Amino acid sequence: RQKMDPLVISRLTKTYTISGKKIHVLKGVSFSVRKGEILGLLGPNGAGKTTLINILTGIVTADSGRILFFGKEPCEETQNKINAATAYNSLNRNITVWQNLKVYATIYNVKNAKEKIDDLLRKFDIYDIKDRKMYHLSSGQITRVNICKGLINSPEIVFLDEATVGLDPDIASKVREEIKHLKTTVIFTSHIMSEVENLCD
């Protein structure tokens, strides 16, 4: 069964050497995610959640272990089926919200890009700021733009790393509801127990 799952991870390890001392960030992490499942990765800051996401999205290389997307080793084909939104991502501050999303729509060769972008902006209540440059936005607005970026290509797997950081409680609640109804597989990281309990399978 696992080989048919969207994501299967086997014995991933990662260490960093800081000031001559080895820090073990990931120690043999293994799990699989079913299609359409919202999987939560819960842990305090520094637990290795973001490192794991960075490995899965190809930003960082694991020391050892195996990753299968849709039964295949990571490659260009599988990369086009995934996306990520993280509180730590930096979009271009000097262009508008809409222009940032258009850049990613072009990278992912999104058809009907204008309709897709407008739909995402409305879904996350930021259509009214689409022509504002990023440096004018609040942290909560930036967080929501990042989520739109993560969904721009209708990914089959989306990684949401601390996706509600900086959001007011009412906006965070709305974003969680939108995430619940995404028709995709979601890997969601948080250090907030109640959020993971509320959102994840």
C-alpha positions as YAML, in Angstrom:
chain: A
units: angstrom
residues:
- id: 1
  name: ARG
  ca: [0.00, 0.00, 0.00]
- id: 2
  name: GLN
  ca: [2.70, 2.48, 0.99]
- id: 3
  name: LYS
  ca: [4.26, 2.66, -2.48]
- id: 4
  name: MET
  ca: [0.95, 4.06, -3.78]
- id: 5
  name: ASP
  ca: [0.77, 6.73, -1.06]
- id: 6
  name: PRO
  ca: [1.57, 10.30, -2.16]
- id: 7
  name: LEU
  ca: [4.51, 10.46, 0.25]
- id: 8
  name: VAL
  ca: [6.58, 7.78, 1.95]
- id: 9
  name: ILE
  ca: [9.61, 8.68, 4.08]
- id: 10
  name: SER
  ca: [12.05, 6.06, 5.36]
- id: 11
  name: ARG
  ca: [14.75, 6.61, 8.00]
- id: 12
  name: LEU
  ca: [15.63, 10.22, 7.16]
- id: 13
  name: THR
  ca: [18.57, 11.62, 9.10]
- id: 14
  name: LYS
  ca: [20.15, 15.06, 9.19]
- id: 15
  name: THR
  ca: [22.98, 16.47, 11.29]
- id: 16
  name: TYR
  ca: [24.58, 19.90, 11.36]
- id: 17
  name: THR
  ca: [28.00, 20.75, 12.77]
- id: 18
  name: ILE
  ca: [27.91, 23.97, 14.78]
- id: 19
  name: SER
  ca: [31.08, 25.24, 16.48]
- id: 20
  name: GLY
  ca: [32.62, 21.79, 16.08]
- id: 21
  name: LYS
  ca: [29.66, 20.06, 17.74]
- id: 22
  name: LYS
  ca: [27.37, 17.66, 15.85]
- id: 23
  name: ILE
  ca: [23.67, 18.45, 16.24]
- id: 24
  name: HIS
  ca: [21.30, 15.60, 15.30]
- id: 25
  name: VAL
  ca: [18.22, 17.33, 13.87]
- id: 26
  name: LEU
  ca: [16.48, 14.29, 12.36]
- id: 27
  name: LYS
  ca: [17.12, 10.78, 13.67]
- id: 28
  name: GLY
  ca: [15.63, 8.15, 11.37]
- id: 29
  name: VAL
  ca: [12.26, 9.76, 10.62]
- id: 30
  name: SER
  ca: [9.80, 7.40, 8.88]
- id: 31
  name: PHE
  ca: [6.12, 7.83, 7.99]
- id: 32
  name: SER
  ca: [3.69, 7.69, 5.09]
- id: 33
  name: VAL
  ca: [0.82, 9.99, 4.17]
- id: 34
  name: ARG
  ca: [-2.41, 8.87, 2.51]
- id: 35
  name: LYS
  ca: [-4.04, 10.73, -0.36]
- id: 36
  name: GLY
  ca: [-6.19, 13.61, 0.89]
- id: 37
  name: GLU
  ca: [-4.90, 13.30, 4.46]
- id: 38
  name: ILE
  ca: [-3.89, 16.27, 6.60]
- id: 39
  name: LEU
  ca: [-0.85, 15.08, 8.53]
- id: 40
  name: GLY
  ca: [0.35, 17.17, 11.46]
- id: 41
  name: LEU
  ca: [3.97, 17.51, 12.54]
- id: 42
  name: LEU
  ca: [3.85, 18.84, 16.08]
- id: 43
  name: GLY
  ca: [6.82, 20.02, 18.08]
- id: 44
  name: PRO
  ca: [8.48, 23.02, 19.71]
- id: 45
  name: ASN
  ca: [10.68, 25.43, 17.79]
- id: 46
  name: GLY
  ca: [13.96, 23.65, 17.02]
- id: 47
  name: ALA
  ca: [12.41, 20.19, 16.86]
- id: 48
  name: GLY
  ca: [13.36, 19.74, 13.19]
- id: 49
  name: LYS
  ca: [9.99, 20.38, 11.51]
- id: 50
  name: THR
  ca: [11.26, 23.03, 9.11]
- id: 51
  name: THR
  ca: [14.40, 21.02, 8.34]
- id: 52
  name: LEU
  ca: [12.19, 18.08, 7.36]
- id: 53
  name: ILE
  ca: [10.03, 20.30, 5.12]
- id: 54
  name: ASN
  ca: [13.16, 21.78, 3.53]
- id: 55
  name: ILE
  ca: [14.42, 18.28, 2.75]
- id: 56
  name: LEU
  ca: [11.11, 17.22, 1.25]
- id: 57
  name: THR
  ca: [10.92, 20.33, -0.94]
- id: 58
  name: GLY
  ca: [14.51, 19.93, -2.15]
- id: 59
  name: ILE
  ca: [16.05, 22.93, -0.37]
- id: 60
  name: VAL
  ca: [18.21, 20.82, 1.99]
- id: 61
  name: THR
  ca: [19.78, 17.40, 1.39]
- id: 62
  name: ALA
  ca: [19.30, 14.62, 3.93]
- id: 63
  name: ASP
  ca: [22.35, 12.74, 5.20]
- id: 64
  name: SER
  ca: [20.59, 9.41, 4.64]
- id: 65
  name: GLY
  ca: [17.18, 7.87, 4.14]
- id: 66
  name: ARG
  ca: [14.68, 7.59, 1.31]
- id: 67
  name: ILE
  ca: [11.82, 9.74, 0.01]
- id: 68
  name: LEU
  ca: [9.15, 8.54, -2.42]
- id: 69
  name: PHE
  ca: [6.60, 10.89, -3.98]
- id: 70
  name: PHE
  ca: [3.79, 8.97, -5.69]
- id: 71
  name: GLY
  ca: [6.02, 5.88, -5.69]
- id: 72
  name: LYS
  ca: [8.97, 7.69, -7.32]
- id: 73
  name: GLU
  ca: [12.26, 9.18, -6.17]
- id: 74
  name: PRO
  ca: [12.12, 13.01, -6.15]
- id: 75
  name: CYS
  ca: [12.52, 14.40, -9.69]
- id: 76
  name: GLU
  ca: [11.27, 17.25, -11.84]
- id: 77
  name: GLU
  ca: [7.96, 15.45, -12.42]
- id: 78
  name: THR
  ca: [7.29, 15.03, -8.70]
- id: 79
  name: GLN
  ca: [8.47, 18.57, -7.88]
- id: 80
  name: ASN
  ca: [5.78, 19.97, -10.19]
- id: 81
  name: LYS
  ca: [3.12, 18.15, -8.13]
- id: 82
  name: ILE
  ca: [4.11, 19.67, -4.79]
- id: 83
  name: ASN
  ca: [4.37, 23.14, -3.29]
- id: 84
  name: ALA
  ca: [5.01, 24.77, 0.07]
- id: 85
  name: ALA
  ca: [3.94, 27.75, 2.11]
- id: 86
  name: THR
  ca: [6.01, 28.75, 5.08]
- id: 87
  name: ALA
  ca: [6.05, 31.63, 7.51]
- id: 88
  name: TYR
  ca: [9.79, 31.81, 6.80]
- id: 89
  name: ASN
  ca: [9.48, 32.20, 3.02]
- id: 90
  name: SER
  ca: [10.46, 35.54, 1.52]
- id: 91
  name: LEU
  ca: [8.45, 36.79, -1.42]
- id: 92
  name: ASN
  ca: [9.73, 39.78, -3.40]
- id: 93
  name: ARG
  ca: [9.05, 42.79, -1.19]
- id: 94
  name: ASN
  ca: [9.33, 45.32, -4.01]
- id: 95
  name: ILE
  ca: [6.50, 44.07, -6.22]
- id: 96
  name: THR
  ca: [2.79, 43.69, -5.57]
- id: 97
  name: VAL
  ca: [0.93, 40.73, -4.13]
- id: 98
  name: TRP
  ca: [-0.58, 39.97, -7.54]
- id: 99
  name: GLN
  ca: [2.78, 40.25, -9.32]
- id: 100
  name: ASN
  ca: [4.40, 37.84, -6.84]
- id: 101
  name: LEU
  ca: [1.70, 35.25, -7.44]
- id: 102
  name: LYS
  ca: [1.90, 35.77, -11.22]
- id: 103
  name: VAL
  ca: [5.63, 34.96, -11.06]
- id: 104
  name: TYR
  ca: [4.89, 31.61, -9.38]
- id: 105
  name: ALA
  ca: [1.97, 30.92, -11.73]
- id: 106
  name: THR
  ca: [4.42, 31.36, -14.61]
- id: 107
  name: ILE
  ca: [7.05, 29.11, -12.98]
- id: 108
  name: TYR
  ca: [4.43, 26.36, -12.54]
- id: 109
  name: ASN
  ca: [2.87, 26.98, -15.98]
- id: 110
  name: VAL
  ca: [-0.57, 27.50, -14.42]
- id: 111
  name: LYS
  ca: [-3.39, 27.68, -16.94]
- id: 112
  name: ASN
  ca: [-5.97, 30.47, -16.45]
- id: 113
  name: ALA
  ca: [-3.51, 32.11, -14.06]
- id: 114
  name: LYS
  ca: [-5.53, 35.31, -13.56]
- id: 115
  name: GLU
  ca: [-8.65, 33.40, -12.50]
- id: 116
  name: LYS
  ca: [-6.60, 31.11, -10.25]
- id: 117
  name: ILE
  ca: [-4.84, 34.01, -8.52]
- id: 118
  name: ASP
  ca: [-8.03, 36.03, -8.05]
- id: 119
  name: ASP
  ca: [-9.84, 32.99, -6.66]
- id: 120
  name: LEU
  ca: [-7.08, 32.31, -4.09]
- id: 121
  name: LEU
  ca: [-6.91, 35.98, -3.05]
- id: 122
  name: ARG
  ca: [-10.68, 36.02, -2.44]
- id: 123
  name: LYS
  ca: [-10.61, 32.68, -0.61]
- id: 124
  name: PHE
  ca: [-8.06, 34.03, 1.88]
- id: 125
  name: ASP
  ca: [-9.63, 37.51, 2.16]
- id: 126
  name: ILE
  ca: [-6.77, 39.48, 0.60]
- id: 127
  name: TYR
  ca: [-8.17, 40.38, -2.82]
- id: 128
  name: ASP
  ca: [-8.44, 44.02, -1.72]
- id: 129
  name: ILE
  ca: [-4.65, 44.24, -1.25]
- id: 130
  name: LYS
  ca: [-3.65, 42.57, -4.53]
- id: 131
  name: ASP
  ca: [-2.09, 45.78, -5.90]
- id: 132
  name: ARG
  ca: [-0.16, 46.58, -2.74]
- id: 133
  name: LYS
  ca: [3.60, 46.04, -2.61]
- id: 134
  name: MET
  ca: [4.68, 43.36, -0.17]
- id: 135
  name: TYR
  ca: [6.66, 45.72, 2.06]
- id: 136
  name: HIS
  ca: [3.38, 47.51, 2.93]
- id: 137
  name: LEU
  ca: [1.76, 44.35, 4.29]
- id: 138
  name: SER
  ca: [1.31, 43.16, 7.86]
- id: 139
  name: SER
  ca: [2.81, 39.81, 8.92]
- id: 140
  name: GLY
  ca: [-0.66, 38.23, 8.82]
- id: 141
  name: GLN
  ca: [-1.25, 39.43, 5.27]
- id: 142
  name: ILE
  ca: [2.16, 38.12, 4.18]
- id: 143
  name: THR
  ca: [1.32, 34.75, 5.73]
- id: 144
  name: ARG
  ca: [-1.87, 34.54, 3.67]
- id: 145
  name: VAL
  ca: [-0.07, 35.55, 0.46]
- id: 146
  name: ASN
  ca: [2.41, 32.73, 1.15]
- id: 147
  name: ILE
  ca: [-0.45, 30.25, 1.48]
- id: 148
  name: CYS
  ca: [-1.83, 31.44, -1.88]
- id: 149
  name: LYS
  ca: [1.65, 30.93, -3.35]
- id: 150
  name: GLY
  ca: [1.68, 27.38, -1.97]
- id: 151
  name: LEU
  ca: [-1.61, 26.56, -3.67]
- id: 152
  name: ILE
  ca: [-1.01, 28.33, -7.00]
- id: 153
  name: ASN
  ca: [-0.32, 25.13, -8.95]
- id: 154
  name: SER
  ca: [-3.14, 23.08, -7.33]
- id: 155
  name: PRO
  ca: [-0.49, 20.77, -5.83]
- id: 156
  name: GLU
  ca: [-1.17, 17.14, -5.02]
- id: 157
  name: ILE
  ca: [0.87, 17.65, -1.84]
- id: 158
  name: VAL
  ca: [1.21, 20.99, -0.08]
- id: 159
  name: PHE
  ca: [3.57, 21.59, 2.84]
- id: 160
  name: LEU
  ca: [2.30, 24.26, 5.25]
- id: 161
  name: ASP
  ca: [5.06, 25.18, 7.70]
- id: 162
  name: GLU
  ca: [3.76, 27.27, 10.64]
- id: 163
  name: ALA
  ca: [1.08, 28.49, 8.23]
- id: 164
  name: THR
  ca: [-0.92, 30.50, 10.79]
- id: 165
  name: VAL
  ca: [2.00, 32.41, 12.35]
- id: 166
  name: GLY
  ca: [1.19, 36.11, 12.69]
- id: 167
  name: LEU
  ca: [-2.53, 35.72, 12.04]
- id: 168
  name: ASP
  ca: [-5.21, 37.26, 14.23]
- id: 169
  name: PRO
  ca: [-7.33, 34.54, 15.91]
- id: 170
  name: ASP
  ca: [-10.36, 35.11, 13.66]
- id: 171
  name: ILE
  ca: [-8.27, 35.05, 10.48]
- id: 172
  name: ALA
  ca: [-6.34, 31.99, 11.71]
- id: 173
  name: SER
  ca: [-9.66, 30.22, 12.26]
- id: 174
  name: LYS
  ca: [-10.82, 31.06, 8.73]
- id: 175
  name: VAL
  ca: [-7.50, 29.88, 7.26]
- id: 176
  name: ARG
  ca: [-7.78, 26.58, 9.16]
- id: 177
  name: GLU
  ca: [-11.28, 26.09, 7.74]
- id: 178
  name: GLU
  ca: [-9.98, 26.70, 4.21]
- id: 179
  name: ILE
  ca: [-7.15, 24.21, 4.79]
- id: 180
  name: LYS
  ca: [-9.65, 21.59, 5.99]
- id: 181
  name: HIS
  ca: [-11.50, 21.80, 2.69]
- id: 182
  name: LEU
  ca: [-8.50, 21.70, 0.38]
- id: 183
  name: LYS
  ca: [-8.81, 18.80, -2.05]
- id: 184
  name: THR
  ca: [-5.19, 17.77, -1.65]
- id: 185
  name: THR
  ca: [-2.75, 16.04, 0.70]
- id: 186
  name: VAL
  ca: [-1.44, 18.42, 3.38]
- id: 187
  name: ILE
  ca: [1.60, 18.19, 5.66]
- id: 188
  name: PHE
  ca: [1.04, 20.81, 8.36]
- id: 189
  name: THR
  ca: [3.64, 21.83, 10.95]
- id: 190
  name: SER
  ca: [2.86, 23.67, 14.15]
- id: 191
  name: HIS
  ca: [3.95, 24.01, 17.75]
- id: 192
  name: ILE
  ca: [0.34, 24.60, 18.87]
- id: 193
  name: MET
  ca: [-1.33, 21.42, 20.12]
- id: 194
  name: SER
  ca: [-4.91, 22.70, 19.80]
- id: 195
  name: GLU
  ca: [-4.34, 23.75, 16.18]
- id: 196
  name: VAL
  ca: [-3.06, 20.32, 15.20]
- id: 197
  name: GLU
  ca: [-5.93, 18.62, 17.06]
- id: 198
  name: ASN
  ca: [-8.46, 20.85, 15.29]
- id: 199
  name: LEU
  ca: [-7.05, 20.50, 11.81]
- id: 200
  name: CYS
  ca: [-5.24, 17.23, 11.24]
- id: 201
  name: ASP
  ca: [-6.35, 13.67, 10.55]
...
